[in-house]
Amino acid sequence: MRNILQLFKGDRVIWVLMVFLTIYSGIAVASSVAALAYRDGGNVTMHIVRHVGFLVVGWFIIYIIHKVPYKHYSSLANLILAIAVILLIYTLAFGVHLNEATRSVRIPGTGLTFQSSDFAKIALIIFVARFLSRNQTEIQDFKKGFLPVLLVIGLVCALILPENFSTAFILFATSLVLLFIGRVKVKYLLGLVGAGILLLAIFVIIGKATGASIREETWQNRIEQHFSKDSNPEEKFQSDKAKIAIANGGMFGKFAGHSTQRRSLPQAYSDFIFAIVIEEYGFLFGALPLVFIYLILLYRAGVIVRKCDRTFPAFLVIGLMIGLVMQAMINMGVSSGLLPVTGQPLPWVSRGGTSILFTALSMGIILGVSRSIDEEASVEEK
């Protein structure tokens, strides 16, 4: 047993928390895919096996990536970012159109698709972490230290924005936090927020003038439905069903497999899986543990950062973890009715191949940094 544990280096708490998230993911998806199986004319077992398969591949990715020295990401940052930008442009031009949005790219010869924005999130965080670590002496200079990274952040977010507002927002907010931690002047960051709002306004104006996109209408409708008390009940169907599921769960839940809303709640296995977890396991055994798991993950990222004696791995770890935790909190906020409906899965818990695999990549990088730091510390002690 001890020999097996030695194979998993790095922060042991993160490894354990990922095991708990895997358990939650397995049981929650197994309960919530009934409606999906009925719609596709398949069977529940097929969807469960598919999900478990992605989790297994995800664990394999975490293990392999956590063995990679973090220094390689710094040297490859520009190349990784260039690939991400090319993929985003290709997705806008030739991507798979699904649910009124073009977010995915089809892998030739496989029939599989992946969302290029998930890769772009990791690529941009790696680039920003490298840029901040290499420009700490000039970071407070607007032209030399801030403008170059501003242009890159703006480009990537602008390419994601037309088809995936929520992902662009999360990435923009994560970059903003990372820049603040990296000692960028607050007045520059306020200017960046203003630039982001201006970019969004320009996109909406162009879309309305040319009819090139209907996504801004979708955003507007969702926001209006969320805050309006007089909305058509059919327009708030998803949110209302999620609230019913949460109310049914109460403090202790209805136990595994006893959800009554899983068959009628759209995306019960993905965007609203948190509501199904609460319905079946309640506030005490469903909601609270999941919230605490993500918060502890963020805390452990802070522990890793405090151990870092170099800036690049510190920025890399905190940037990746903030992005994941922010996505989790948005998913939970949507499920509980605190935020307008959006398309963000619960990291590592929701069903979905792309989300699981790129979450695995992020966690592998974080654990790889932790492993490298521990090994460097042990060498210094000797």
C-alpha positions in Angstrom: 0.0 0.0 0.0 2.8 2.4 0.9 4.5 1.7 -2.4 1.3 2.5 -4.3 1.0 5.8 -2.4 4.5 6.7 -3.4 3.4 6.8 -7.0 1.2 9.8 -6.3 3.5 12.7 -5.5 2.6 16.2 -4.7 -0.2 17.5 -2.4 -1.9 14.4 -0.9 -4.9 16.5 0.2 -5.7 17.4 -3.5 -5.4 13.7 -4.5 -7.9 12.7 -1.8 -10.3 15.5 -2.7 -10.2 14.4 -6.3 -11.2 10.9 -5.1 -14.2 12.4 -3.3 -15.2 14.4 -6.4 -14.9 11.2 -8.5 -17.3 9.5 -6.2 -19.8 12.4 -6.3 -19.5 12.5 -10.1 -20.1 8.7 -10.5 -23.2 8.5 -8.3 -24.7 11.9 -9.5 -24.3 11.1 -13.2 -25.6 7.6 -12.8 -28.8 9.1 -11.3 -29.2 11.9 -13.7 -28.7 10.4 -17.2 -32.1 8.6 -17.3 -33.7 11.3 -19.3 -30.7 11.5 -21.7 -30.9 7.7 -22.3 -34.6 8.0 -23.0 -34.1 10.9 -25.4 -31.3 9.1 -27.3 -33.1 5.8 -27.4 -30.2 4.1 -25.6 -29.8 2.7 -22.1 -28.6 4.2 -18.9 -25.7 1.7 -18.6 -24.2 2.9 -21.9 -24.1 6.5 -20.6 -22.7 5.5 -17.2 -19.9 3.4 -18.8 -19.1 6.4 -21.1 -18.8 8.7 -18.1 -16.8 6.3 -16.1 -14.5 5.8 -19.1 -13.8 9.6 -19.3 -13.1 9.6 -15.5 -10.6 6.8 -15.9 -8.9 8.6 -18.8 -9.0 11.8 -16.7 -7.2 10.0 -13.8 -4.6 8.7 -16.3 -4.0 12.3 -17.6 -3.6 13.6 -14.1 -1.1 11.0 -13.2 0.9 11.4 -16.4 0.9 15.3 -16.3 1.8 15.4 -12.7 5.1 13.8 -13.6 6.0 16.6 -16.1 8.3 19.3 -14.7 6.5 22.7 -14.7 9.5 24.4 -16.4 8.3 22.8 -19.7 5.1 24.9 -19.7 7.1 28.1 -19.4 9.3 27.3 -22.4 6.2 26.2 -24.5 3.9 29.0 -23.4 4.0 30.9 -26.6 3.5 27.8 -28.8 0.6 26.6 -26.6 -1.1 30.0 -26.9 -0.6 30.1 -30.7 -2.2 26.7 -31.0 -5.1 27.9 -28.8 -5.7 31.0 -30.9 -5.7 29.0 -34.2 -8.2 26.5 -32.7 -10.5 29.3 -31.6 -10.5 30.9 -35.0 -11.0 27.5 -36.7 -14.0 26.9 -34.3 -15.7 30.2 -35.1 -15.3 29.4 -38.9 -15.8 25.6 -39.1 -16.9 24.4 -35.7 -19.8 22.2 -34.8 -23.0 24.1 -34.3 -25.0 22.8 -31.3 -27.6 24.5 -29.1 -27.5 27.7 -31.0 -23.7 28.1 -30.5 -20.5 27.0 -32.3 -18.1 26.0 -29.6 -16.7 22.6 -30.5 -14.3 21.2 -33.0 -14.7 17.7 -34.5 -11.6 15.5 -34.3 -11.2 14.0 -37.8 -11.9 10.3 -38.1 -13.2 9.8 -34.6 -16.6 11.5 -34.4 -15.5 13.0 -31.1 -15.6 16.8 -30.4 -14.0 19.1 -27.9 -14.5 22.7 -26.9 -11.5 24.7 -28.0 -12.2 27.3 -25.3 -11.3 24.7 -22.6 -7.8 24.4 -24.1 -7.6 28.2 -24.5 -8.3 28.8 -20.8 -5.3 26.7 -19.8 -3.1 28.2 -22.6 -3.9 31.8 -21.6 -3.2 31.2 -17.9 0.1 29.5 -18.7 1.0 32.5 -20.9 0.0 35.1 -18.3 1.8 33.3 -15.6 5.0 33.2 -17.7 4.6 36.9 -18.7 4.2 38.0 -15.1 7.1 36.0 -13.8 9.4 37.4 -16.5 8.3 41.0 -16.3 8.0 41.7 -12.6 10.5 44.6 -12.8 8.5 46.2 -15.6 5.0 45.1 -14.8 3.9 48.5 -13.5 5.0 50.2 -16.7 2.0 50.5 -19.0 3.7 50.1 -22.4 6.3 47.5 -21.5 4.6 45.6 -18.7 0.8 45.8 -19.1 -0.1 46.6 -22.7 1.4 43.4 -24.2 -0.5 41.0 -21.8 -3.6 43.1 -22.2 -3.7 42.6 -25.9 -3.3 38.8 -25.6 -6.0 38.6 -22.9 -8.3 40.7 -25.1 -7.7 38.6 -28.2 -8.4 35.3 -26.6 -11.5 36.5 -24.7 -12.8 38.2 -27.9 -12.5 34.9 -29.8 -14.4 33.0 -27.1 -17.0 35.7 -26.4 -19.2 35.4 -29.6 -20.2 31.8 -28.8 -19.5 31.4 -25.1 -20.0 34.4 -22.9 -19.7 32.7 -19.6 -16.4 31.0 -20.4 -15.0 34.3 -21.7 -16.2 36.0 -18.5 -14.5 33.4 -16.2 -11.3 33.6 -18.2 -11.3 37.4 -18.1 -12.0 37.5 -14.4 -9.3 34.9 -13.7 -6.8 36.9 -15.7 -7.8 40.0 -13.8 -7.2 38.3 -10.4 -3.9 36.9 -11.7 -2.7 40.4 -12.8 -3.7 41.8 -9.5 -1.7 39.2 -7.7 1.2 39.9 -10.1 1.3 43.5 -8.9 -0.3 45.3 -11.9 -1.5 48.7 -10.9 -5.1 48.9 -9.9 -5.8 51.8 -12.3 -4.6 49.6 -15.1 -6.9 46.8 -14.0 -9.9 49.2 -13.8 -9.0 50.2 -17.3 -9.0 46.5 -18.3 -12.5 46.1 -16.9 -13.6 49.1 -18.9 -12.1 47.7 -22.0 -13.9 44.4 -21.4 -17.2 46.2 -21.1 -16.5 48.2 -24.2 -15.6 45.0 -26.1 -18.9 43.4 -25.1 -20.8 46.5 -26.1 -19.2 46.6 -29.5 -19.9 43.0 -30.1 -23.6 43.4 -29.2 -23.9 46.5 -31.4 -22.3 44.7 -34.4 -24.4 41.7 -33.8 -27.6 43.7 -33.8 -26.6 45.8 -36.8 -25.5 42.9 -39.0 -27.6 40.0 -37.7 -24.3 38.0 -37.6 -25.0 36.5 -34.2 -28.0 35.7 -32.0 -26.0 35.0 -28.9 -26.4 38.5 -27.4 -30.2 38.0 -27.6 -29.8 34.7 -25.6 -27.7 36.5 -22.9 -30.2 39.3 -22.7 -33.2 37.0 -22.4 -31.5 34.9 -19.7 -30.7 38.0 -17.6 -34.2 39.4 -18.0 -35.8 36.1 -17.1 -33.6 35.8 -14.0 -34.5 39.2 -12.6 -38.1 39.6 -13.9 -41.0 38.4 -11.7 -43.4 38.5 -14.6 -41.5 36.1 -16.9 -43.3 33.4 -18.8 -43.1 30.2 -16.6 -41.9 28.3 -19.7 -38.9 30.6 -20.0 -37.8 29.9 -16.4 -38.5 26.1 -16.7 -34.9 25.1 -16.0 -34.4 27.3 -13.0 -37.8 26.4 -11.5 -37.2 22.7 -11.9 -33.7 23.1 -10.2 -35.3 25.0 -7.3 -37.9 22.2 -6.9 -35.1 19.6 -6.8 -33.3 21.6 -4.1 -36.5 22.1 -2.1 -37.2 18.3 -2.4 -33.8 17.5 -1.0 -34.1 19.6 2.1 -31.4 18.9 4.8 -30.9 15.2 4.3 -32.0 14.4 0.8 -34.1 11.6 -0.7 -31.2 9.2 -1.1 -29.4 7.9 -4.2 -31.6 7.2 -7.2 -34.7 8.8 -5.7 -34.6 12.1 -7.6 -38.0 13.0 -9.1 -36.7 16.0 -11.1 -33.9 14.2 -13.0 -36.2 13.1 -15.8 -37.7 16.6 -16.4 -34.8 18.9 -15.6 -32.9 19.7 -18.8 -29.1 19.2 -18.4 -29.6 17.5 -15.1 -26.4 15.5 -15.7 -24.4 18.7 -16.6 -25.3 22.3 -15.9 -27.8 21.5 -13.2 -26.2 18.4 -11.6 -25.7 20.3 -8.3 -29.5 20.5 -7.9 -29.8 16.7 -8.4 -27.0 16.1 -5.8 -28.9 18.2 -3.3 -32.2 16.5 -4.1 -30.7 13.1 -3.5 -28.2 13.8 -0.7 -29.6 17.0 0.9 -27.9 20.2 2.1 -25.8 18.4 4.7 -24.5 15.5 2.6 -24.7 17.0 -0.9 -24.3 20.8 -1.0 -22.0 21.5 1.9 -19.4 18.8 1.1 -19.1 19.8 -2.5 -18.8 23.5 -1.6 -16.1 22.7 1.0 -14.2 20.4 -1.4 -13.8 23.3 -3.9 -12.9 25.8 -1.2 -10.3 23.4 0.2 -8.8 22.9 -3.2 -8.4 26.7 -3.5 -6.8 26.7 0.0 -4.4 23.9 -1.0 -3.4 25.9 -4.0 -2.5 28.7 -1.7 -0.4 26.2 0.4 1.5 25.2 -2.8 2.0 28.9 -3.7 3.5 29.6 -0.3 6.0 26.8 -0.9 7.1 28.2 -4.3 10.4 30.1 -4.4 9.8 31.0 -8.1 7.0 33.2 -9.4 6.0 31.2 -12.5 4.8 28.0 -10.7 3.0 30.2 -8.1 1.1 32.2 -10.8 0.4 29.0 -12.7 -1.1 27.1 -9.8 -3.2 29.9 -8.4 -4.5 30.9 -11.9 -5.6 27.4 -12.8 -7.2 26.8 -9.5 -9.1 30.1 -9.4 -10.5 29.3 -12.8 -11.8 25.9 -11.7 -13.2 27.1 -8.4 -14.9 30.1 -10.1 -16.5 27.8 -12.6 -17.7 25.6 -9.8 -19.2 28.5 -7.9 -21.0 29.8 -11.0 -22.5 26.3 -11.7 -23.7 26.1 -8.1 -25.1 29.7 -8.3 -27.0 28.8 -11.5 -28.4 25.6 -10.0 -29.6 27.4 -6.8 -31.1 30.3 -8.7 -28.7 32.9 -7.6 -27.3 33.5 -11.1 -28.8 33.6 -14.6 -28.7 30.3 -16.5 -25.4 29.6 -18.3 -23.6 26.6 -19.7 -20.9 25.9 -17.2 -20.5 22.3 -16.0 -19.4 21.5 -12.4 -15.7 20.7 -12.8 -15.0 16.9 -12.6 -18.6 16.2 -11.4 -20.8 16.9 -14.5 -21.0 14.5 -17.4 -19.0 15.6 -20.4 -15.8 14.5 -22.0 -14.1 17.9 -22.7 -14.7 19.3 -19.3 -13.4 16.2 -17.5 -10.3 15.9 -19.6 -9.2 19.5 -19.4 -10.0 19.6 -15.7 -7.7 16.6 -15.4 -5.0 18.5 -17.4 -5.3 21.5 -15.0 -5.2 19.3 -11.9 -2.3 17.4 -13.3 -0.3 20.6 -13.8 -1.1 21.8 -10.3 -0.1 18.5 -8.8 3.0 18.5 -11.0 4.1 21.9 -9.5 3.5 20.5 -6.0 5.5 17.4 -6.8 8.4 19.4 -8.2 8.5 21.8 -5.2 8.5 18.9 -2.7 11.3 17.2 -4.6 13.4 20.4 -4.7 12.9 20.9 -1.0 13.9 17.3 -0.2 17.1 17.7 -2.3 18.0 20.9 -0.5 17.5 19.2 2.9 20.0 16.5 1.8 
